[in-house]
Amino acid sequence: MKPTITIEYCPRCNWLLRSAYMAQELLTTFADDLKAVTLQPSEVNGDFHISVNDKKIFDRKDYGGFPEIKELKQMVRDVVSPGKSLGHADTKPHHIDDI
């Protein structure tokens, strides 16, 4: 059975649009791998976390902020479809020393 992702966000912090953007990106990237992505308003101020089948994979407070979308996709991929290539989102940034 395909997994369900839940994005729980604080509506008082105005994080609905951020949550919707993340959901859109995950649904686009993992279209064949997911059953659903749900947005759930939190009853706790400042709460923002992401779960796959009720297992928390990201918490804003523990992380110290929000992930870049590339990082989020990698977190989800590692749980949902570990062998999946994310294309350019898998490449590491080039450093000036590498040139």
Stockholm file with secondary structure:
# STOCKHOLM 1.0

chainA/1-99         MKPTITIEYCPRCNWLLRSAYMAQELLTTFADDLKAVTLQPSEVNGDFHISVNDKKIFDRKDYGGFPEIKELKQMVRDVVSPGKSLGHADTKPHHIDDI
#=GR chainA/1-99 SS CCCEEEEEECGGGTCHHHHHHHHHHHHHHTTTTCSEEEEEECSSTTCEEEEETTEEEEEHHHHTSCCCHHHHHHHHHHHHCTTCCCGGGGSCCCCGGGC
#=GC SS_cons        CCCEEEEEECGGGTCHHHHHHHHHHHHHHTTTTCSEEEEEECSSTTCEEEEETTEEEEEHHHHTSCCCHHHHHHHHHHHHCTTCCCGGGGSCCCCGGGC
//
